[in-house]
Amino acid sequence: MEYHIHLLDSDEYSTGKGFLANISQGGIYFKCPPPLSLEDGNIGDFTFDLSSSSGLSNSRLKVSARVARIEPPEKTSLDFGIAVQFLSDLKVELRR
């Protein structure tokens, strides 16, 4: 997946590639490599572009959300774990 994040009250944007690990009605958990310009508690507009390999077809998810936690990489990986809590309704756009 690809993520795009615009933090509120700032001109800061983050873009990168990651791996969708879990999604629910209340949030999303993904893993991504550094560099990472997010901190616990950051609030912003999140966009996730998912590929067909995610099982959600080619879709785009948009939501206002808060970074609930950032987990450091495990010993066997360089990827950080990012837990995001939704603050608005999730908008899903199906793409071809």
C-alpha positions, 0 to 999 in steps of 0.5 A: 500500500501507499500512504499519504498524510497531511498533518493538521496545523502544519504544512507537513506531508508524509508519503511512503510505502508500507504493508497493511496489517489490520483494518477495522471500523475504528482504525488501521495498523500498518508497517512501514520502513523509516524515515518516519516523520510521525509521532504519537498523537499526531492528527491529520488527513490520511489517504491509503492507496491499496493494491489488489494484493491487499484483498480490498481490490484497488481502492483508496481509503480517506479518513481524518485520524490520530496516530495512536501508537508507533511501535519500534521495529522488531529484531527481524525487520526494519519496519515500524508498526503504526496504529491509527485511530479513525476520527471521521467516517472512512471514505472508500473509493474503488478504482480500476 
